[in-house]
């Protein structure tokens, strides 16, 4: 009897999980997929920090974690981009997200020419994802969308495309600029802005105290080449403000967007560009939902 009861409970539990999955709405898909992708991207960023610790101070076993985190930072955001694209309200975002996810996997695990093909597709995918923010009203999210498109096009173009290496600093500036103005998309509260200012001050103080260490950290973790201290600090502060405001409003998509944009750094590689594409879409959607709920008198999820 006990076995039958336990089996019955397990069956009932499985059915409940399956029923919830079948009834999951677009917001649930965006939230779960975005958080999973952000976790994978931020894990790899944390591992990069650990690997670049001073000699003898790196945690034991960091290399095996890196070997697992590297493919996960491609596969998880790629799957998330496809899932979020399927439930997207805008056909442009649907095409852009699915193309970004599929081509990122090809670039990471396909033949040699796949990486060049993906580097050509990702800027176009970013433009498609950015189109709602660039063309629709209000244009509050247009600055971050325009700068994100420029960052992907210039950064990938300098590393795998037609531009020379000297253009890469423009991509770095555009990426940090996009992060710096990202809070405009979510209308941050004074508390969230305070968190962003505090983060920016911390980054600036650390960079001024140890400029060579800071430069190496920006390069190793964020792929940023000679970023200005002020712009880098503003970028980190903007990303932190987005995460803080989204957490305050309990908007999972906004939290995921901020973490993806922070963890991606400069989109000079296909996996980093994929994270920017997905993060930009989630940021635009989070801002739109906030405005819709403000008009209706509700609270965005």
C-alpha atoms as an extended CHARMM CRD file, in Angstrom:
* protein
*
       301  EXT
         1         1  UNK       CA              0.0000000000        0.0000000000        0.0000000000  PROA      1               0.0000000000
         2         2  UNK       CA              2.8070000000        2.3940000000        0.8460000000  PROA      2               0.0000000000
         3         3  UNK       CA              4.4750000000        1.7270000000       -2.4600000000  PROA      3               0.0000000000
         4         4  UNK       CA              1.2780000000        2.3640000000       -4.3600000000  PROA      4               0.0000000000
         5         5  UNK       CA              0.7340000000        5.5850000000       -2.4490000000  PROA      5               0.0000000000
         6         6  UNK       CA              4.2720000000        6.7920000000       -3.0950000000  PROA      6               0.0000000000
         7         7  UNK       CA              3.9850000000        5.8980000000       -6.7540000000  PROA      7               0.0000000000
         8         8  UNK       CA              0.6770000000        7.6930000000       -6.9390000000  PROA      8               0.0000000000
         9         9  UNK       CA              2.1870000000       10.8050000000       -5.3650000000  PROA      9               0.0000000000
        10        10  UNK       CA              5.0790000000       10.7160000000       -7.8150000000  PROA      10              0.0000000000
        11        11  UNK       CA              2.7020000000       10.3530000000      -10.7500000000  PROA      11              0.0000000000
        12        12  UNK       CA              0.5520000000       13.1850000000       -9.4830000000  PROA      12              0.0000000000
        13        13  UNK       CA              3.6160000000       15.3910000000       -9.0010000000  PROA      13              0.0000000000
        14        14  UNK       CA              4.8390000000       14.6480000000      -12.5150000000  PROA      14              0.0000000000
        15        15  UNK       CA              1.4520000000       15.4750000000      -13.9490000000  PROA      15              0.0000000000
        16        16  UNK       CA              1.3810000000       18.7650000000      -12.0710000000  PROA      16              0.0000000000
        17        17  UNK       CA              4.8110000000       19.7450000000      -13.4130000000  PROA      17              0.0000000000
        18        18  UNK       CA              3.8100000000       18.7810000000      -16.9520000000  PROA      18              0.0000000000
        19        19  UNK       CA              0.5610000000       20.7350000000      -16.6100000000  PROA      19              0.0000000000
        20        20  UNK       CA              2.4400000000       23.8490000000      -15.4640000000  PROA      20              0.0000000000
        21        21  UNK       CA              4.8600000000       23.5680000000      -18.3590000000  PROA      21              0.0000000000
        22        22  UNK       CA              1.9970000000       23.2870000000      -20.8410000000  PROA      22              0.0000000000
        23        23  UNK       CA              0.2700000000       26.3480000000      -19.4110000000  PROA      23              0.0000000000
        24        24  UNK       CA              3.4290000000       28.4780000000      -19.1430000000  PROA      24              0.0000000000
        25        25  UNK       CA              2.9080000000       31.8730000000      -20.7190000000  PROA      25              0.0000000000
        26        26  UNK       CA              5.3990000000       33.9920000000      -22.6720000000  PROA      26              0.0000000000
        27        27  UNK       CA              6.4240000000       35.8540000000      -19.5190000000  PROA      27              0.0000000000
        28        28  UNK       CA              7.2880000000       32.5920000000      -17.7710000000  PROA      28              0.0000000000
        29        29  UNK       CA              9.3310000000       31.4230000000      -20.7590000000  PROA      29              0.0000000000
        30        30  UNK       CA             11.1990000000       34.7370000000      -20.9430000000  PROA      30              0.0000000000
        31        31  UNK       CA             11.8830000000       34.7860000000      -17.2160000000  PROA      31              0.0000000000
        32        32  UNK       CA             13.0780000000       31.2000000000      -16.8700000000  PROA      32              0.0000000000
        33        33  UNK       CA             15.0990000000       31.2400000000      -20.0920000000  PROA      33              0.0000000000
        34        34  UNK       CA             16.6410000000       34.6200000000      -19.3250000000  PROA      34              0.0000000000
        35        35  UNK       CA             17.7210000000       33.6520000000      -15.8180000000  PROA      35              0.0000000000
        36        36  UNK       CA             19.2100000000       30.3690000000      -17.0540000000  PROA      36              0.0000000000
        37        37  UNK       CA             21.1690000000       32.1890000000      -19.7670000000  PROA      37              0.0000000000
        38        38  UNK       CA             22.3280000000       34.8880000000      -17.3500000000  PROA      38              0.0000000000
        39        39  UNK       CA             23.4930000000       32.2500000000      -14.8740000000  PROA      39              0.0000000000
        40        40  UNK       CA             25.5860000000       30.5310000000      -17.5530000000  PROA      40              0.0000000000
        41        41  UNK       CA             27.1170000000       33.7880000000      -18.7990000000  PROA      41              0.0000000000
        42        42  UNK       CA             27.8620000000       35.1200000000      -15.3110000000  PROA      42              0.0000000000
        43        43  UNK       CA             29.3490000000       31.7780000000      -14.2340000000  PROA      43              0.0000000000
        44        44  UNK       CA             31.8520000000       31.9820000000      -17.0730000000  PROA      44              0.0000000000
        45        45  UNK       CA             32.6450000000       35.5920000000      -16.1510000000  PROA      45              0.0000000000
        46        46  UNK       CA             33.2660000000       34.5510000000      -12.5310000000  PROA      46              0.0000000000
        47        47  UNK       CA             35.5050000000       31.7020000000      -13.6530000000  PROA      47              0.0000000000
        48        48  UNK       CA             37.5040000000       34.1310000000      -15.7840000000  PROA      48              0.0000000000
        49        49  UNK       CA             38.0290000000       36.2970000000      -12.7330000000  PROA      49              0.0000000000
        50        50  UNK       CA             39.2180000000       33.2820000000      -10.7460000000  PROA      50              0.0000000000
        51        51  UNK       CA             41.5700000000       32.0950000000      -13.5010000000  PROA      51              0.0000000000
        52        52  UNK       CA             43.2090000000       35.5030000000      -13.7000000000  PROA      52              0.0000000000
        53        53  UNK       CA             43.8520000000       35.7500000000       -9.9760000000  PROA      53              0.0000000000
        54        54  UNK       CA             47.4950000000       36.3470000000       -8.9870000000  PROA      54              0.0000000000
        55        55  UNK       CA             49.7490000000       33.3220000000       -9.2110000000  PROA      55              0.0000000000
        56        56  UNK       CA             49.0700000000       30.8860000000       -6.4050000000  PROA      56              0.0000000000
        57        57  UNK       CA             45.7450000000       32.4710000000       -5.4440000000  PROA      57              0.0000000000
        58        58  UNK       CA             43.4810000000       30.8880000000       -8.0480000000  PROA      58              0.0000000000
        59        59  UNK       CA             40.9610000000       28.4720000000       -6.4900000000  PROA      59              0.0000000000
        60        60  UNK       CA             41.7430000000       24.7860000000       -6.8130000000  PROA      60              0.0000000000
        61        61  UNK       CA             39.7520000000       23.0600000000       -9.5310000000  PROA      61              0.0000000000
        62        62  UNK       CA             38.9200000000       26.2170000000      -11.4680000000  PROA      62              0.0000000000
        63        63  UNK       CA             40.0660000000       24.7170000000      -14.7830000000  PROA      63              0.0000000000
        64        64  UNK       CA             37.4840000000       21.8840000000      -14.8560000000  PROA      64              0.0000000000
        65        65  UNK       CA             34.7780000000       24.4150000000      -14.0380000000  PROA      65              0.0000000000
        66        66  UNK       CA             35.9900000000       26.5840000000      -16.9000000000  PROA      66              0.0000000000
        67        67  UNK       CA             35.8900000000       23.5990000000      -19.2570000000  PROA      67              0.0000000000
        68        68  UNK       CA             32.2210000000       23.1170000000      -18.3980000000  PROA      68              0.0000000000
        69        69  UNK       CA             31.2810000000       26.7920000000      -18.2040000000  PROA      69              0.0000000000
        70        70  UNK       CA             32.6410000000       27.6760000000      -21.6560000000  PROA      70              0.0000000000
        71        71  UNK       CA             30.2910000000       25.4620000000      -23.7160000000  PROA      71              0.0000000000
        72        72  UNK       CA             27.4320000000       26.1480000000      -21.3000000000  PROA      72              0.0000000000
        73        73  UNK       CA             27.8090000000       29.8890000000      -21.9630000000  PROA      73              0.0000000000
        74        74  UNK       CA             27.0580000000       29.1270000000      -25.6250000000  PROA      74              0.0000000000
        75        75  UNK       CA             24.4670000000       26.3460000000      -25.4460000000  PROA      75              0.0000000000
        76        76  UNK       CA             22.2930000000       27.7280000000      -22.6400000000  PROA      76              0.0000000000
        77        77  UNK       CA             21.9260000000       31.2790000000      -24.0590000000  PROA      77              0.0000000000
        78        78  UNK       CA             21.4120000000       29.7920000000      -27.5430000000  PROA      78              0.0000000000
        79        79  UNK       CA             18.5680000000       27.5910000000      -26.3160000000  PROA      79              0.0000000000
        80        80  UNK       CA             17.1710000000       30.5260000000      -24.3350000000  PROA      80              0.0000000000
        81        81  UNK       CA             17.2830000000       32.7940000000      -27.4040000000  PROA      81              0.0000000000
        82        82  UNK       CA             15.3400000000       30.2630000000      -29.4710000000  PROA      82              0.0000000000
        83        83  UNK       CA             12.7670000000       29.7390000000      -26.7090000000  PROA      83              0.0000000000
        84        84  UNK       CA             12.3070000000       33.4670000000      -26.1390000000  PROA      84              0.0000000000
        85        85  UNK       CA             12.1470000000       34.0610000000      -29.8820000000  PROA      85              0.0000000000
        86        86  UNK       CA              9.3240000000       31.5360000000      -30.2820000000  PROA      86              0.0000000000
        87        87  UNK       CA              7.1430000000       33.4360000000      -27.7840000000  PROA      87              0.0000000000
        88        88  UNK       CA              8.1580000000       36.9260000000      -28.9890000000  PROA      88              0.0000000000
        89        89  UNK       CA              5.3170000000       39.2930000000      -29.8910000000  PROA      89              0.0000000000
        90        90  UNK       CA              7.3000000000       40.8930000000      -32.7230000000  PROA      90              0.0000000000
        91        91  UNK       CA              8.2450000000       38.9220000000      -35.8510000000  PROA      91              0.0000000000
        92        92  UNK       CA             11.5000000000       40.8670000000      -36.1490000000  PROA      92              0.0000000000
        93        93  UNK       CA             12.5630000000       39.7580000000      -32.6910000000  PROA      93              0.0000000000
        94        94  UNK       CA             11.4960000000       36.1910000000      -33.4690000000  PROA      94              0.0000000000
        95        95  UNK       CA             13.7320000000       36.0050000000      -36.5420000000  PROA      95              0.0000000000
        96        96  UNK       CA             16.6350000000       37.7960000000      -34.8760000000  PROA      96              0.0000000000
        97        97  UNK       CA             16.6530000000       35.6940000000      -31.7160000000  PROA      97              0.0000000000
        98        98  UNK       CA             16.3130000000       32.3490000000      -33.4810000000  PROA      98              0.0000000000
        99        99  UNK       CA             19.0190000000       33.2740000000      -36.0010000000  PROA      99              0.0000000000
       100       100  UNK       CA             21.3400000000       34.4180000000      -33.2130000000  PROA      100             0.0000000000
       101       101  UNK       CA             20.8240000000       31.2320000000      -31.2000000000  PROA      101             0.0000000000
       102       102  UNK       CA             21.2380000000       28.8370000000      -34.1170000000  PROA      102             0.0000000000
       103       103  UNK       CA             24.2720000000       30.5320000000      -35.6280000000  PROA      103             0.0000000000
       104       104  UNK       CA             25.9650000000       30.8720000000      -32.2340000000  PROA      104             0.0000000000
       105       105  UNK       CA             25.8110000000       27.0830000000      -31.8190000000  PROA      105             0.0000000000
       106       106  UNK       CA             27.1870000000       26.6100000000      -35.3390000000  PROA      106             0.0000000000
       107       107  UNK       CA             30.0200000000       29.0070000000      -34.5530000000  PROA      107             0.0000000000
       108       108  UNK       CA             30.9020000000       27.2230000000      -31.3310000000  PROA      108             0.0000000000
       109       109  UNK       CA             30.6670000000       23.6350000000      -32.5060000000  PROA      109             0.0000000000
       110       110  UNK       CA             30.5380000000       23.7090000000      -36.3060000000  PROA      110             0.0000000000
       111       111  UNK       CA             33.2050000000       23.8690000000      -39.0270000000  PROA      111             0.0000000000
       112       112  UNK       CA             35.7150000000       26.6840000000      -39.2520000000  PROA      112             0.0000000000
       113       113  UNK       CA             33.6740000000       28.8300000000      -41.6380000000  PROA      113             0.0000000000
       114       114  UNK       CA             30.6760000000       28.7830000000      -39.2790000000  PROA      114             0.0000000000
       115       115  UNK       CA             32.2740000000       31.3430000000      -36.9760000000  PROA      115             0.0000000000
       116       116  UNK       CA             32.6880000000       33.8570000000      -39.8050000000  PROA      116             0.0000000000
       117       117  UNK       CA             29.1130000000       33.2610000000      -40.9420000000  PROA      117             0.0000000000
       118       118  UNK       CA             27.8170000000       33.7970000000      -37.4180000000  PROA      118             0.0000000000
       119       119  UNK       CA             29.8580000000       36.9800000000      -37.1000000000  PROA      119             0.0000000000
       120       120  UNK       CA             28.0400000000       38.2450000000      -40.1620000000  PROA      120             0.0000000000
       121       121  UNK       CA             24.6060000000       37.2130000000      -38.9150000000  PROA      121             0.0000000000
       122       122  UNK       CA             24.7810000000       38.5110000000      -35.3350000000  PROA      122             0.0000000000
       123       123  UNK       CA             24.8530000000       42.2500000000      -36.1920000000  PROA      123             0.0000000000
       124       124  UNK       CA             21.7730000000       41.7770000000      -38.3470000000  PROA      124             0.0000000000
       125       125  UNK       CA             20.0720000000       39.8050000000      -35.5990000000  PROA      125             0.0000000000
       126       126  UNK       CA             20.8440000000       42.5970000000      -33.1360000000  PROA      126             0.0000000000
       127       127  UNK       CA             19.3030000000       45.1480000000      -35.4860000000  PROA      127             0.0000000000
       128       128  UNK       CA             16.1340000000       43.0500000000      -35.8070000000  PROA      128             0.0000000000
       129       129  UNK       CA             15.8320000000       42.7180000000      -32.0350000000  PROA      129             0.0000000000
       130       130  UNK       CA             16.4660000000       46.4440000000      -31.6070000000  PROA      130             0.0000000000
       131       131  UNK       CA             13.8980000000       47.4780000000      -34.2300000000  PROA      131             0.0000000000
       132       132  UNK       CA             10.9110000000       47.7670000000      -31.8420000000  PROA      132             0.0000000000
       133       133  UNK       CA             12.8590000000       50.1180000000      -29.5780000000  PROA      133             0.0000000000
       134       134  UNK       CA             14.2300000000       52.1370000000      -32.5000000000  PROA      134             0.0000000000
       135       135  UNK       CA             11.0150000000       52.4980000000      -34.5130000000  PROA      135             0.0000000000
       136       136  UNK       CA              8.1340000000       52.3460000000      -32.0540000000  PROA      136             0.0000000000
       137       137  UNK       CA              7.0970000000       55.0280000000      -29.6220000000  PROA      137             0.0000000000
       138       138  UNK       CA              8.0180000000       56.0750000000      -27.0240000000  PROA      138             0.0000000000
       139       139  UNK       CA             11.7030000000       56.1790000000      -27.9550000000  PROA      139             0.0000000000
       140       140  UNK       CA             12.9980000000       55.9180000000      -24.3940000000  PROA      140             0.0000000000
       141       141  UNK       CA             14.7180000000       52.6210000000      -25.1700000000  PROA      141             0.0000000000
       142       142  UNK       CA             16.1540000000       53.8050000000      -28.4840000000  PROA      142             0.0000000000
       143       143  UNK       CA             19.5670000000       54.9620000000      -27.1330000000  PROA      143             0.0000000000
       144       144  UNK       CA             20.4630000000       51.6110000000      -25.5760000000  PROA      144             0.0000000000
       145       145  UNK       CA             19.1960000000       49.7510000000      -28.6600000000  PROA      145             0.0000000000
       146       146  UNK       CA             21.1920000000       51.9020000000      -31.0850000000  PROA      146             0.0000000000
       147       147  UNK       CA             24.3770000000       51.6390000000      -29.0220000000  PROA      147             0.0000000000
       148       148  UNK       CA             23.9780000000       47.8640000000      -28.6540000000  PROA      148             0.0000000000
       149       149  UNK       CA             23.6600000000       47.4530000000      -32.4220000000  PROA      149             0.0000000000
       150       150  UNK       CA             26.7640000000       49.5940000000      -32.9330000000  PROA      150             0.0000000000
       151       151  UNK       CA             28.6680000000       47.6350000000      -30.2660000000  PROA      151             0.0000000000
       152       152  UNK       CA             27.9700000000       44.2550000000      -31.8770000000  PROA      152             0.0000000000
       153       153  UNK       CA             28.6540000000       45.4640000000      -35.4190000000  PROA      153             0.0000000000
       154       154  UNK       CA             31.8840000000       47.2700000000      -34.5620000000  PROA      154             0.0000000000
       155       155  UNK       CA             33.2560000000       44.7170000000      -32.0970000000  PROA      155             0.0000000000
       156       156  UNK       CA             32.5920000000       41.6510000000      -34.2560000000  PROA      156             0.0000000000
       157       157  UNK       CA             33.6090000000       43.5790000000      -37.3530000000  PROA      157             0.0000000000
       158       158  UNK       CA             36.9750000000       44.3430000000      -35.7790000000  PROA      158             0.0000000000
       159       159  UNK       CA             37.6790000000       40.7760000000      -34.6430000000  PROA      159             0.0000000000
       160       160  UNK       CA             36.1310000000       38.6580000000      -37.4160000000  PROA      160             0.0000000000
       161       161  UNK       CA             34.8800000000       41.0470000000      -40.0540000000  PROA      161             0.0000000000
       162       162  UNK       CA             35.8850000000       43.7840000000      -42.4540000000  PROA      162             0.0000000000
       163       163  UNK       CA             37.0860000000       46.3680000000      -39.9270000000  PROA      163             0.0000000000
       164       164  UNK       CA             40.6220000000       46.7670000000      -38.6990000000  PROA      164             0.0000000000
       165       165  UNK       CA             41.6940000000       46.2280000000      -35.0680000000  PROA      165             0.0000000000
       166       166  UNK       CA             41.7570000000       49.9820000000      -34.5360000000  PROA      166             0.0000000000
       167       167  UNK       CA             37.9440000000       50.0600000000      -34.7120000000  PROA      167             0.0000000000
       168       168  UNK       CA             37.5680000000       47.8020000000      -31.6970000000  PROA      168             0.0000000000
       169       169  UNK       CA             37.8310000000       50.6770000000      -29.2320000000  PROA      169             0.0000000000
       170       170  UNK       CA             34.6980000000       52.1310000000      -30.8350000000  PROA      170             0.0000000000
       171       171  UNK       CA             32.8800000000       48.8750000000      -30.1160000000  PROA      171             0.0000000000
       172       172  UNK       CA             34.1090000000       49.0180000000      -26.5350000000  PROA      172             0.0000000000
       173       173  UNK       CA             32.8500000000       52.5810000000      -26.1490000000  PROA      173             0.0000000000
       174       174  UNK       CA             29.4740000000       51.6770000000      -27.6830000000  PROA      174             0.0000000000
       175       175  UNK       CA             29.0580000000       48.6440000000      -25.4040000000  PROA      175             0.0000000000
       176       176  UNK       CA             29.8210000000       50.5780000000      -22.2150000000  PROA      176             0.0000000000
       177       177  UNK       CA             27.6500000000       53.4210000000      -23.5050000000  PROA      177             0.0000000000
       178       178  UNK       CA             24.7380000000       51.0260000000      -23.9960000000  PROA      178             0.0000000000
       179       179  UNK       CA             25.1020000000       49.8270000000      -20.4160000000  PROA      179             0.0000000000
       180       180  UNK       CA             25.3680000000       53.3800000000      -19.1310000000  PROA      180             0.0000000000
       181       181  UNK       CA             22.0230000000       54.4160000000      -20.6840000000  PROA      181             0.0000000000
       182       182  UNK       CA             20.2900000000       51.0610000000      -20.0920000000  PROA      182             0.0000000000
       183       183  UNK       CA             18.5040000000       52.3580000000      -16.9500000000  PROA      183             0.0000000000
       184       184  UNK       CA             16.4660000000       54.6770000000      -19.1930000000  PROA      184             0.0000000000
       185       185  UNK       CA             14.5830000000       51.5940000000      -20.3850000000  PROA      185             0.0000000000
       186       186  UNK       CA             13.2670000000       50.7380000000      -16.9100000000  PROA      186             0.0000000000
       187       187  UNK       CA             12.8140000000       54.1770000000      -15.2990000000  PROA      187             0.0000000000
       188       188  UNK       CA             14.9500000000       53.4670000000      -12.2220000000  PROA      188             0.0000000000
       189       189  UNK       CA             13.9870000000       54.6500000000       -8.7610000000  PROA      189             0.0000000000
       190       190  UNK       CA             16.3620000000       56.7660000000       -6.6770000000  PROA      190             0.0000000000
       191       191  UNK       CA             17.2910000000       53.6260000000       -4.7430000000  PROA      191             0.0000000000
       192       192  UNK       CA             18.2930000000       51.7720000000       -7.9310000000  PROA      192             0.0000000000
       193       193  UNK       CA             20.1880000000       54.7970000000       -9.1960000000  PROA      193             0.0000000000
       194       194  UNK       CA             21.9980000000       54.9520000000       -5.8710000000  PROA      194             0.0000000000
       195       195  UNK       CA             23.0530000000       51.3210000000       -6.2730000000  PROA      195             0.0000000000
       196       196  UNK       CA             24.3280000000       52.1110000000       -9.7500000000  PROA      196             0.0000000000
       197       197  UNK       CA             26.2430000000       55.1570000000       -8.5780000000  PROA      197             0.0000000000
       198       198  UNK       CA             27.7900000000       53.1400000000       -5.7660000000  PROA      198             0.0000000000
       199       199  UNK       CA             28.9010000000       50.4230000000       -8.1910000000  PROA      199             0.0000000000
       200       200  UNK       CA             30.3350000000       53.0110000000      -10.5660000000  PROA      200             0.0000000000
       201       201  UNK       CA             32.2470000000       54.6940000000       -7.7440000000  PROA      201             0.0000000000
       202       202  UNK       CA             33.6450000000       51.3410000000       -6.6080000000  PROA      202             0.0000000000
       203       203  UNK       CA             34.8470000000       50.4800000000      -10.1360000000  PROA      203             0.0000000000
       204       204  UNK       CA             36.3770000000       53.9270000000      -10.6320000000  PROA      204             0.0000000000
       205       205  UNK       CA             38.1550000000       53.8370000000       -7.2710000000  PROA      205             0.0000000000
       206       206  UNK       CA             39.5450000000       50.3740000000       -7.9490000000  PROA      206             0.0000000000
       207       207  UNK       CA             40.7160000000       51.3310000000      -11.4340000000  PROA      207             0.0000000000
       208       208  UNK       CA             42.4300000000       54.4820000000      -10.1680000000  PROA      208             0.0000000000
       209       209  UNK       CA             44.1180000000       52.5970000000       -7.3290000000  PROA      209             0.0000000000
       210       210  UNK       CA             45.3820000000       49.7420000000       -9.5280000000  PROA      210             0.0000000000
       211       211  UNK       CA             45.1090000000       50.7680000000      -13.1900000000  PROA      211             0.0000000000
       212       212  UNK       CA             47.1700000000       47.8790000000      -14.5950000000  PROA      212             0.0000000000
       213       213  UNK       CA             45.2010000000       45.2770000000      -12.6500000000  PROA      213             0.0000000000
       214       214  UNK       CA             41.9310000000       46.9170000000      -13.6760000000  PROA      214             0.0000000000
       215       215  UNK       CA             42.9620000000       46.9840000000      -17.3320000000  PROA      215             0.0000000000
       216       216  UNK       CA             43.8700000000       43.3010000000      -17.2310000000  PROA      216             0.0000000000
       217       217  UNK       CA             40.5730000000       42.4720000000      -15.5210000000  PROA      217             0.0000000000
       218       218  UNK       CA             38.5390000000       44.4050000000      -18.0850000000  PROA      218             0.0000000000
       219       219  UNK       CA             40.3560000000       42.6010000000      -20.8920000000  PROA      219             0.0000000000
       220       220  UNK       CA             40.1600000000       39.1050000000      -19.4050000000  PROA      220             0.0000000000
       221       221  UNK       CA             36.5860000000       39.2620000000      -18.1420000000  PROA      221             0.0000000000
       222       222  UNK       CA             34.8930000000       41.7480000000      -20.4560000000  PROA      222             0.0000000000
       223       223  UNK       CA             37.1130000000       41.6660000000      -23.5780000000  PROA      223             0.0000000000
       224       224  UNK       CA             37.4360000000       45.4480000000      -23.2220000000  PROA      224             0.0000000000
       225       225  UNK       CA             40.5210000000       46.9560000000      -24.8280000000  PROA      225             0.0000000000
       226       226  UNK       CA             41.7820000000       50.1190000000      -23.0900000000  PROA      226             0.0000000000
       227       227  UNK       CA             38.4010000000       51.3250000000      -21.8370000000  PROA      227             0.0000000000
       228       228  UNK       CA             38.2890000000       54.7410000000      -20.2480000000  PROA      228             0.0000000000
       229       229  UNK       CA             37.8420000000       54.5460000000      -16.5040000000  PROA      229             0.0000000000
       230       230  UNK       CA             34.8960000000       56.9180000000      -16.4750000000  PROA      230             0.0000000000
       231       231  UNK       CA             32.9930000000       55.1510000000      -19.2720000000  PROA      231             0.0000000000
       232       232  UNK       CA             33.6970000000       51.6860000000      -17.8590000000  PROA      232             0.0000000000
       233       233  UNK       CA             32.4970000000       52.7810000000      -14.4200000000  PROA      233             0.0000000000
       234       234  UNK       CA             29.3410000000       54.3330000000      -15.8800000000  PROA      234             0.0000000000
       235       235  UNK       CA             28.6570000000       51.1630000000      -17.8400000000  PROA      235             0.0000000000
       236       236  UNK       CA             28.9430000000       48.9100000000      -14.8130000000  PROA      236             0.0000000000
       237       237  UNK       CA             26.8430000000       51.3340000000      -12.7960000000  PROA      237             0.0000000000
       238       238  UNK       CA             24.1400000000       51.3850000000      -15.4390000000  PROA      238             0.0000000000
       239       239  UNK       CA             23.9530000000       47.6050000000      -15.5260000000  PROA      239             0.0000000000
       240       240  UNK       CA             23.7530000000       47.4070000000      -11.7460000000  PROA      240             0.0000000000
       241       241  UNK       CA             20.9650000000       50.0140000000      -11.7320000000  PROA      241             0.0000000000
       242       242  UNK       CA             18.9460000000       47.9080000000      -14.1870000000  PROA      242             0.0000000000
       243       243  UNK       CA             19.3470000000       44.8030000000      -12.0340000000  PROA      243             0.0000000000
       244       244  UNK       CA             18.5130000000       46.7040000000       -8.8360000000  PROA      244             0.0000000000
       245       245  UNK       CA             15.3790000000       48.3370000000      -10.2460000000  PROA      245             0.0000000000
       246       246  UNK       CA             14.1780000000       45.0930000000      -11.8400000000  PROA      246             0.0000000000
       247       247  UNK       CA             14.7030000000       43.2130000000       -8.5800000000  PROA      247             0.0000000000
       248       248  UNK       CA             12.7940000000       45.9140000000       -6.7030000000  PROA      248             0.0000000000
       249       249  UNK       CA              9.9080000000       45.6140000000       -9.1590000000  PROA      249             0.0000000000
       250       250  UNK       CA             10.1690000000       41.8090000000       -9.1960000000  PROA      250             0.0000000000
       251       251  UNK       CA             10.6460000000       41.7940000000      -12.9620000000  PROA      251             0.0000000000
       252       252  UNK       CA             12.6390000000       38.6550000000      -13.6950000000  PROA      252             0.0000000000
       253       253  UNK       CA             13.1710000000       39.5850000000      -17.3440000000  PROA      253             0.0000000000
       254       254  UNK       CA             14.7810000000       42.8660000000      -16.3350000000  PROA      254             0.0000000000
       255       255  UNK       CA             17.0990000000       41.1590000000      -13.8310000000  PROA      255             0.0000000000
       256       256  UNK       CA             18.1320000000       38.6590000000      -16.5020000000  PROA      256             0.0000000000
       257       257  UNK       CA             18.6640000000       41.4520000000      -19.0330000000  PROA      257             0.0000000000
       258       258  UNK       CA             20.9520000000       43.4270000000      -16.7500000000  PROA      258             0.0000000000
       259       259  UNK       CA             22.9840000000       40.3650000000      -15.7870000000  PROA      259             0.0000000000
       260       260  UNK       CA             23.3370000000       39.2700000000      -19.4240000000  PROA      260             0.0000000000
       261       261  UNK       CA             24.5590000000       42.6850000000      -20.5520000000  PROA      261             0.0000000000
       262       262  UNK       CA             26.9840000000       42.9200000000      -17.6270000000  PROA      262             0.0000000000
       263       263  UNK       CA             28.2740000000       39.3700000000      -18.0140000000  PROA      263             0.0000000000
       264       264  UNK       CA             28.6620000000       39.6180000000      -21.7870000000  PROA      264             0.0000000000
       265       265  UNK       CA             31.0330000000       42.5530000000      -21.6540000000  PROA      265             0.0000000000
       266       266  UNK       CA             32.1860000000       43.7070000000      -25.0910000000  PROA      266             0.0000000000
       267       267  UNK       CA             30.5260000000       41.6380000000      -27.8710000000  PROA      267             0.0000000000
       268       268  UNK       CA             33.8010000000       40.9260000000      -29.6690000000  PROA      268             0.0000000000
       269       269  UNK       CA             33.0230000000       37.1860000000      -29.9710000000  PROA      269             0.0000000000
       270       270  UNK       CA             29.9090000000       35.3440000000      -31.1010000000  PROA      270             0.0000000000
       271       271  UNK       CA             28.9660000000       34.0200000000      -27.6000000000  PROA      271             0.0000000000
       272       272  UNK       CA             29.2930000000       37.5080000000      -26.1200000000  PROA      272             0.0000000000
       273       273  UNK       CA             27.2540000000       38.9820000000      -28.9650000000  PROA      273             0.0000000000
       274       274  UNK       CA             24.5620000000       36.3410000000      -28.4310000000  PROA      274             0.0000000000
       275       275  UNK       CA             24.2910000000       37.3700000000      -24.7760000000  PROA      275             0.0000000000
       276       276  UNK       CA             23.9330000000       41.0170000000      -25.8290000000  PROA      276             0.0000000000
       277       277  UNK       CA             21.1930000000       40.1650000000      -28.3600000000  PROA      277             0.0000000000
       278       278  UNK       CA             19.2000000000       38.2230000000      -25.7730000000  PROA      278             0.0000000000
       279       279  UNK       CA             19.8250000000       40.7670000000      -23.0260000000  PROA      279             0.0000000000
       280       280  UNK       CA             18.7390000000       43.6480000000      -25.2570000000  PROA      280             0.0000000000
       281       281  UNK       CA             15.4780000000       41.9240000000      -26.1630000000  PROA      281             0.0000000000
       282       282  UNK       CA             14.6730000000       41.1410000000      -22.5360000000  PROA      282             0.0000000000
       283       283  UNK       CA             15.4730000000       44.7260000000      -21.5490000000  PROA      283             0.0000000000
       284       284  UNK       CA             13.1530000000       46.1250000000      -24.2220000000  PROA      284             0.0000000000
       285       285  UNK       CA             10.3650000000       43.7440000000      -23.1920000000  PROA      285             0.0000000000
       286       286  UNK       CA             10.8260000000       44.5690000000      -19.5020000000  PROA      286             0.0000000000
       287       287  UNK       CA             10.5540000000       48.2850000000      -20.2640000000  PROA      287             0.0000000000
       288       288  UNK       CA              7.4480000000       47.7730000000      -22.3900000000  PROA      288             0.0000000000
       289       289  UNK       CA              5.7330000000       45.6930000000      -19.7060000000  PROA      289             0.0000000000
       290       290  UNK       CA              6.5320000000       48.3130000000      -17.0850000000  PROA      290             0.0000000000
       291       291  UNK       CA              4.8880000000       51.0260000000      -19.1650000000  PROA      291             0.0000000000
       292       292  UNK       CA              1.8420000000       48.8670000000      -19.9090000000  PROA      292             0.0000000000
       293       293  UNK       CA              1.3010000000       48.1660000000      -16.2230000000  PROA      293             0.0000000000
       294       294  UNK       CA              1.8790000000       51.8020000000      -15.2870000000  PROA      294             0.0000000000
       295       295  UNK       CA             -0.8620000000       52.8500000000      -17.7140000000  PROA      295             0.0000000000
       296       296  UNK       CA             -3.2530000000       50.1980000000      -16.4060000000  PROA      296             0.0000000000
       297       297  UNK       CA             -2.3890000000       50.9400000000      -12.7810000000  PROA      297             0.0000000000
       298       298  UNK       CA             -0.8420000000       47.5230000000      -12.1690000000  PROA      298             0.0000000000
       299       299  UNK       CA              2.6220000000       46.3270000000      -11.3140000000  PROA      299             0.0000000000
       300       300  UNK       CA              4.9230000000       44.7510000000      -13.8730000000  PROA      300             0.0000000000
       301       301  UNK       CA              5.9850000000       41.2180000000      -13.2010000000  PROA      301             0.0000000000
